[in-house]
């Protein structure tokens, strides 16, 4: 049965490399690529024909040893699916490990497609979520060893991630709060804002009530922090006076995304990209932060794309009016991912990121977190690419006209 495209992964893990080193592994990788739009197959040069057949337009071949590719894969991808033996993968990645906040999620998939084993960065790197996606794609059984997943309890570092929430906590605070949850210590969960259905969507879905050791509160002021091993606070306000010291070392603060109609899209694409590819890229980028088209207040691109049929068709179908900025205006915007290649072709080092920030009426200098999605790229079946960036409007701003 052919693989069906999956829903976008519930974390910022859009750049996925699928590494296969045998003919059978490459065939399996083709099914994975088909189910994860935007993923790229990496295979030895000697199997170039097999790679092209398995993942047309979405593969790259390398010379030499697979181990020599690991630094580039770690630097260039958010997640890695390795159709290689577990022992070999451990040896290959060991010299390149950094920390759980920056390492990509790594999942081993056996050549028969039976087991998906997260090896590295199960939570923050998204390896557990990738394993769950592989279950849908090829029927592999996820082998999850993280305590919160094995016991289907709350994963402190994933709370609200499917909805685009961010958290504020040190590494030690995350470790302490996670230990409190899995060791059945009393944990206070205070929710003052944000969607209340986060539990059913949490870590690929939880059912039933919260674990018995987690007690809900409606206001932080109702909590006596000294009685709890950790305090998880979902709010959009600063800490009340006197609470910083009382919560020191045991608090994790979660910040839900901005309200509806507070997002601006910046769009870029190859010449001739179909509307279907652009629409898929938009929906996938919005899903990464728990948003949808109804949350979009403005959409923009570069003047060079004012006659781009697919772009115009996608915007019209969504009921949006596109605005277009000249290259010189876009080039003046500070962005996190400028590209000299893009500058050579368009006259600006950034199209989607700069357009999103301009359409939102904001800048990274005044709001460092304004860019909610950086340069989400999706390659269509014909090999043409669409790129989407998402910026949030300033809290006090009305929706742009």
N, C-alpha and C positions, 0 to 999 in steps of 0.2 A: 504494500500500500504506500503511495507516495506521501512524503512528509508534508504537513500543512504548516504555513507560517504561524508562529506562536504570537501570543500577545507580547508586547515589549517587556523586557526584563525589568523588574521593579527595583532598579538601582542604576547608578551611572556607569553602566558596563556595556557601552555600545560597540566598542572596538574589540572584537573577539577573534583570536587566531586559533585555527584548528590545525594541529600538527599531526601528520601521518607519515609513516616511513616505509609502509609496505603497500602492495597493490590492494589487498583486502581492506587495509586500514583506510586507504584513499577512497575506496568505494563507500565505506561507512561514513567517511567525512563528508562526502557529497550529500548524504541525507541530512547530516547536521547543518551544513551550509544552507540547504534548501529551507530548513525550518527556522534559521536565525538570520534574517536579512541583515546584510552589512558585515557578516563574518567573512573571513578570508582563509582559504586553505593554503598551508605551506607543506610542500612535498619536495623530495630530492629531484634534481634535474633529470635523472635517468627515468623518472616516472612522469615526465611532463605531459605525455599524451594521455595517460590515465587521469592526471589532475585536471586537464582541460575538459575531459569528458565528464568528470564527476562534478566540477564546479565551474562551468563556463563563465568567464568574465570575473571570477572571484577567487583566483588562485595566484600563487607566486611560487617559483621554484628556486631552490638554493643549491649551491655547489658546496662540496665538503661535508663536514660532519654536522649532525643536527645540534650538537652541543655548542657549536660556534654561533648558532643563531639565537641562543638564549638571551644574551644582553640586548639585542635589538627587539626581541619579542617582549621582554620585560619593560623596555623603554617605550615601545610603541603601541602596546595593547593593554586594555583594562582586564581582559580575561583570556585564559589559554586553555583549550581543550586538547589534551595530548593523547592520541591513540597510540600509546607506547606503554611498555610495562611499568608498573608502579615503582619498582626498584630503580629502573633506569631513570625515571623522571626525578626521583629524589636525588640521585647523584648529579643529574644535569643541572638542577636548579639550586642546589645547596650553596655553591660559591657566590650566588648572586642575590641571596636573601637580604632584605633590608629591614623593614618593620611592617607590622600588620596594617598601619595606616596608609602605606604607599605601595606595598607589593600587590601585583595583580592576583586575581583569583585563578587558581590552577586546579583543573579537574582531569583526572585520568579516566579514560573510557577504554574498556577492553575491546579487542578487535571483533568480538562477537556481538558487541553492543548490549551486553547483559548488565554491566555494573558501571555506575558513574560515581567516582570516588573523589570528593574534594580533598586536595592535598595541602593547599595553601590559601589563606585569606578567605575562610568560609563565610564570614559575615561581611566585613567592610569591603573586601575585594569581590564579593558576590559569588564565590565558588559554590556555595550551597544552592543558591538560586539557579546557577547554570546547571548544576546537577539535576535540579527539578525540571528545568527546561529540556534536558536530554531525555528525561523520562517520557515527556510528551513527544519528543522528536523521534526517538528510536526505540522506546520501550525499555531503556536501561533503568535499573533500580538504583536510586541514590543511596549511597552508604555514608550516612551522616554521623559523625562522632562528636560534634560540638554538644555540650551538655544540654543547652537550652533546646536544641532541635531534637535530640534523642528523647528528651522528656516532654517535648511539645509545650514548653513553658515560654515565658517572655524572654526575648533576646534584647538586652538593654541597648546594644549598639545598632539595632535595626528598627526600633520603635518608630512608627510613622514614616519609615523610609519609602514605602510604596505610595505614600501620599505626598512625597516631596518634602517632608519635614527635615529640618537640620537639628543637630544637637550641639550643646555647649558643655564640654567636660574635658578634663585632662585624661590622659591614658590611665593614670592610677585611679581616678574616679570611676571610669568605665569598668576597670577590673574589679574594684570593690563592690560596685553596684551589681555587676554580673554575678559575683560570688554570693552576694546576699540573696539574689533571686534563686539560684540553683541549690543553695544550701538551706532553703526554707526559712531564712531569717525574715523578720517582719520588714516589709517594704511599703512605703507610702507612695501611691500614684495619684497625683493631683492634676486634674484636667480642667483648665479654665477657658480653653478655646480650642478650635480645630474640630475636624470630623470625629464623631464618636464611634464610627464603625471600623476603627483601625485594627481591632483585635481579629476580626474575621479576615482581614487582608494581611495580617502580620506574618512575615517569614513564610510566604506561600500559603497562608491560610491556617488559622487556628479555629477550633470549635469549642463549644461549651463555655463555662464561666472562666474568669481569671483564676490562676492558682490561689489556693487558700491563704498563702502567706502575703499576698498583695492586697492592700486595703485602699479603696478609692476615697478620694476627697474632692470637694468642689472648689476649695480655696486653700491657698498655701497657709493662710493665717489659722486654719483649723488644725494644722499639723503640729505635733510636738516632736521635732526632729530627733531629740534625744532618745525617743522610744523606738526608733527605726534604724535598721542597718543601712538603708538607702532611701533617698527621696527622689522620685522621678516627677518632674514638674513640667507640664505642658501649658505654656503661657506665651502671651505676646507682650508682657510687661516686665520691667526690670525688677530685680529682687527688692522686696520691701526692706526698709531700714531695720538693721539688726539681724537680718537673716543670713548674711554672707558668712559670718563667723559660726553661726549655729549649724549651717549646712556644709561647712568646709570639709572637703574630702569625701563627702557621701552624696553629693547631689549631681543629677544630670538634668539639664534644662533642654526642653524640646521646643522648637520654634516652627509652627505650621506655616504653610505658604500664604502669600497674600490672598485677599478676597477675590471674588470673581471680577472679570473685566479689568484686571490689573496686570495683564501680560502683553508684551509686544513681541512679534516674530520678526526676525531678519532672515531672508531667504536668498539662497544662491543655487545655481544649477549649471550643468553643462548645457551647451546649446543643443536644443532638440529633445531635452528630457521630457518624457510624457507626464501629463498631469497626475496619473495614477502613482508614479514614483514619488512625485513631490508631496502628494497627499499622504502617502504612507510615511514619508520622512517626518512630516508635520505631526501626524498622530503619534508616532513613536516618541518624538521629542517631548511632546506635551505629557504623554503617559509617564515619562521618567520623573516628573515632578507631581504626579497625581492630578494633572490638569486635563482639560479637554478644550475643544474649539470654542465652547461657550465662554471660556475665560479670556479670550483674546480680544484686546481693545484696539490693536493697531498692527499692521503688516507692512513691511518695507523691503526694498531691494535696491539695486544699483540701476542707474538710467540705461546702462547697456542692455538691461533685461526688460525694458519697457515694451518690447514687441515679442517677448518670449511666450509663445502660444500656450505651452503647458503650464507655465506660471500663472498666466492670466486665467486660464480655465480653472485651475485649482482654487484660486482666490474667489472667482465668481461663484463657483459651486458652494463655497463655504459662506458666501454672503459678505465677503470682505472687500474693501477698497484698497488697492495697493498704492503706496506712495514710493517714489523713486528718488534716490539721492545721487548727485554727481560723484565721480571718483574722488575729486579733490576734497569734497566735504567728508566722505567716508574715511579718507586717508588721515584726516586730522583727529580721528577718534582713537583714544587709547584702548587697546584690546589685549587680551591675554595670549592670543594665538595668531600673531601676524605672519604672513607668508610672502616671501619674495617672489615665489612662483606666481601667486595670485596677482601681485603688483605688476609683474611683467605683462600679464594678459589683460588686466583691467584698469591699471593705473592707481590701485589702492591695495595695501597689504591685507585688507579685510573687507569682505562683503557682508556676510550674514551677521557676525558679531557686532560690527560697527552699525549696520542698519538697525539691528534690534535696539541697541542703546539709544540711537538717535530717535527712533520711533517712540521709545518709552519716555524720552525727554529726561534722560538721566546720564550719569557718567560714573565710571569706577572710582574716580577721585573723590566724589562726594558720597557714593554708596558702593563700597568694595564688593558687596554681595549682590549687586544689581543683576549680573548676568547669571540667570538661573540654570541655563543650559548653554554650554560652550560648543559651538561648531559640531552639532550632531550630523553625521554624514551617512547617507544610505545609497548603495549602488543598486540600480534597477536591473531587471533581467537582460536588458540590452547593453549593460555596461555603463550607462550614463548615470551621473551622480547628482543627488540633491543634498543641499546642506541647510540646516536650520539652527538658528540660535534663538534663545528666549531671554528677554530682559523683563524685569518687573518695573512697573511704574512707581515713582515716589509715592509714599503713603498718602501724602496730602494732595496729590494731583488728580484732577478729573480725567476721565478717559479722553485721549486725543480725538480731535475732530477729523 
